[in-house]
């Protein structure tokens, strides 16, 4: 089928009418996991990193004519390859797959700093087990003088994909079908037209149950454009995502958003939890959890740094707790080991 070129792995073709990607791999190359006919959703099961988003953008942007194709992909097994070829006038395309070096791919900013995902456990006060994790962006090799602004960068695409891959691996390795992962989105993320489609593809591609992939939204982000925020949240819910109101209690209209957004849970800000010793704050927190439960929302206490406060938080009605008292944010593999501890 192919030449003896050691860099050539196989051939591929894209049918624009049926939205199917056919990949034919030479059996001797060791890349058989990607061989087959795929939809853009189903192929996400064998891809890692930013690869699914790259494919989605490549074949969903309506390229045609003589546009060339060059798309770097990384498989979930760690192998890397590149799709090269050309589009045709009707939007279909074809070409060959080329072998690439298997060095880890990172999302880098212009200064060369590398984005990594870390995961902090969210512990259930009902079972004492880890219920899920929050995905947090980290730049471990960033220079101290470089001013990062995640709010401006819009990191949701990368973090959603990394978090989904991690959640899928945790479910597979632990057998826990009830796990979830929370991913923060910012105002620029909410304005991205591809956000809802990406979330839907990830949920379908990884076969997540409704609410396992959860979006954390702050009031500050929603207030940038309330109409867009409400419309996007409703679409995310329809796509199968859970929605959590983050930093609850710090904004001037938290209760208004509690009524307006179809959320599944709320996270009480760490600044309020640190005032737990105050009797008036205890009364306020108990009222908040009671109201949340009446509305069908779960409640999470953030910034818990002392195990001695866990019992009091449970008595106040909290469902989950999160903070350094349980674990610092960890790489996905280390976070997964906590599920087996």
Residue pairs with C-beta under 8 A, 6 or more apart in sequence:
1 10
1 11
1 24
1 26
2 8
2 10
2 11
2 26
2 96
6 99
7 98
7 99
8 26
8 96
8 97
8 98
8 99
9 25
9 26
9 29
9 31
9 81
9 96
9 97
9 98
9 99
10 23
10 24
10 25
10 26
10 29
10 31
10 35
10 96
10 97
11 23
11 24
11 94
11 95
11 96
11 97
12 21
12 22
12 23
12 24
12 83
12 85
12 94
12 95
12 96
12 97
13 21
13 22
13 92
13 93
13 94
13 95
14 20
14 21
14 22
14 59
14 92
14 93
14 94
15 21
15 22
15 92
16 59
16 90
16 91
16 92
16 93
17 90
17 92
19 39
19 40
19 59
20 37
20 38
20 39
21 37
21 38
21 39
21 40
21 43
21 55
21 59
22 36
22 37
22 38
23 34
23 35
23 36
23 37
23 38
23 97
24 35
25 31
25 32
25 34
25 35
25 97
29 99
30 79
31 75
31 79
31 81
31 97
33 46
33 75
33 76
33 77
34 43
34 46
34 75
34 81
40 52
40 55
40 56
40 59
40 60
40 201
41 201
41 204
41 205
42 205
43 52
43 55
43 205
44 52
44 201
44 202
44 205
44 206
45 76
45 205
45 206
46 75
46 76
46 77
47 55
47 73
47 74
47 75
47 76
48 74
48 75
48 76
48 78
48 165
49 74
49 105
49 161
49 162
49 165
50 74
50 105
50 107
50 157
50 158
50 161
51 72
51 73
51 74
51 75
52 161
52 201
52 202
52 205
53 157
53 158
53 161
53 198
54 71
54 72
54 73
55 71
55 73
56 194
56 197
56 198
56 201
57 194
58 69
58 71
58 83
59 93
60 197
62 91
63 87
63 91
63 93
64 87
64 88
64 89
64 90
64 91
65 87
65 88
65 89
66 86
66 87
67 86
67 87
68 84
68 85
68 86
68 87
69 83
69 84
69 85
69 86
69 87
69 93
69 95
70 82
70 83
70 84
71 82
71 83
72 80
72 81
72 82
72 100
72 105
73 80
73 81
73 82
73 83
74 80
74 105
75 81
76 165
78 102
79 102
80 99
80 100
80 101
80 102
80 103
80 105
81 97
81 98
81 99
81 100
82 97
82 98
82 100
83 95
83 97
84 95
84 96
84 97
84 98
85 93
85 94
85 95
85 96
86 93
86 94
86 95
87 93
88 94
106 114
106 115
106 116
107 114
107 115
107 158
108 114
108 115
109 115
109 139
109 148
109 153
111 142
111 143
111 146
113 139
113 141
113 142
113 143
113 146
113 148
114 139
114 140
114 141
115 137
115 138
115 139
115 155
115 158
116 137
116 138
116 139
116 140
116 331
117 135
117 136
117 137
117 138
117 158
117 159
117 162
117 163
117 166
117 331
117 332
118 135
118 136
118 137
118 138
118 329
118 330
118 331
119 133
119 134
119 135
119 136
119 163
119 166
119 181
119 329
119 330
119 331
119 332
119 335
120 133
120 134
120 136
120 322
120 323
120 327
120 328
120 329
120 330
121 130
121 132
121 133
121 322
121 326
121 327
121 335
121 338
122 130
122 131
122 132
122 133
122 134
122 180
122 182
122 300
122 320
122 321
122 322
123 129
123 130
123 131
123 320
123 321
123 322
123 326
124 130
124 131
124 319
124 320
125 310
125 313
125 314
125 318
125 319
125 320
125 321
126 319
130 179
130 338
130 339
131 178
131 179
131 180
131 320
132 179
132 180
132 181
132 182
132 214
133 163
133 166
133 167
133 170
133 179
133 180
133 181
133 182
133 335
134 181
134 182
134 183
134 184
134 216
134 322
134 329
135 159
135 162
135 163
135 166
135 181
135 182
135 183
135 184
136 184
136 329
137 150
137 155
137 158
137 159
138 329
139 148
142 148
150 186
151 186
151 187
151 188
151 221
152 188
153 188
154 186
154 188
154 189
154 192
155 186
155 189
156 183
156 184
156 185
156 186
156 189
156 192
156 195
157 189
157 192
157 194
157 195
157 198
159 183
159 184
160 183
160 198
160 199
160 202
160 213
161 198
161 202
162 332
163 181
163 182
163 183
163 213
164 181
164 202
164 205
164 206
164 208
164 213
165 206
165 332
166 181
166 332
166 335
166 336
167 179
167 180
167 181
167 206
167 208
167 212
167 213
168 206
168 208
169 332
169 336
170 176
170 179
170 332
170 335
170 336
170 339
171 177
171 179
173 336
173 339
173 340
174 336
174 339
174 340
176 339
177 209
179 212
179 339
180 211
180 212
180 213
180 214
180 242
181 212
181 213
181 214
182 214
182 215
182 216
182 244
183 213
183 214
183 215
183 216
184 216
184 217
184 218
184 246
185 195
185 215
185 216
185 217
185 221
186 221
187 220
187 221
187 222
187 224
187 225
189 195
189 221
190 217
190 221
190 222
190 224
190 225
190 228
190 229
190 232
191 225
191 228
195 232
195 236
196 232
196 235
196 236
196 239
199 213
199 215
199 236
199 239
199 240
199 241
200 239
200 240
202 208
202 213
203 212
203 213
203 239
203 240
203 241
204 240
208 240
209 240
210 240
210 241
210 242
211 240
211 241
211 242
211 264
212 242
213 240
213 241
213 242
214 241
214 242
214 243
214 244
214 264
214 265
215 233
215 236
215 241
215 242
215 243
215 244
216 244
216 245
216 246
216 267
217 229
217 233
217 243
217 244
217 245
217 246
217 261
217 263
218 245
218 246
218 247
218 251
219 245
219 247
219 248
219 250
219 251
219 253
219 254
219 257
220 247
220 251
221 229
222 229
222 230
222 257
222 261
223 229
223 251
223 253
226 260
229 261
230 260
230 261
233 243
233 261
233 262
233 263
234 262
236 243
237 243
237 262
242 264
242 265
243 261
243 262
243 263
243 264
243 265
244 263
244 264
244 265
244 266
244 267
244 300
245 254
245 257
245 258
245 261
245 263
245 265
245 266
245 267
246 266
246 267
247 267
247 269
247 302
248 254
248 258
248 266
248 267
248 268
248 269
248 288
249 268
249 269
249 272
249 288
250 269
250 271
250 272
251 257
258 266
258 291
258 292
258 295
258 297
263 297
264 296
264 297
264 298
265 292
265 297
265 298
265 299
265 300
265 319
266 288
266 292
266 297
266 298
266 299
266 300
267 299
267 300
267 301
267 302
267 322
268 285
268 288
268 299
268 300
268 301
268 302
268 318
269 302
269 303
270 302
270 303
270 323
271 303
272 281
272 284
272 285
273 301
273 302
273 303
273 304
273 309
273 313
274 303
275 281
276 282
276 285
276 309
276 312
276 313
282 312
282 316
285 316
285 317
285 318
286 316
286 317
288 299
289 299
289 316
289 317
289 318
289 319
290 317
292 298
292 299
293 299
293 317
298 319
298 320
299 317
299 318
299 319
299 320
300 318
300 319
300 320
300 321
300 322
301 313
301 318
301 320
301 321
301 322
301 323
302 322
302 323
303 322
303 323
304 310
304 313
304 321
304 322
304 323
304 324
304 325
304 326
305 323
305 324
305 325
306 325
307 325
309 325
310 321
310 325
313 321
327 335
327 338
330 338
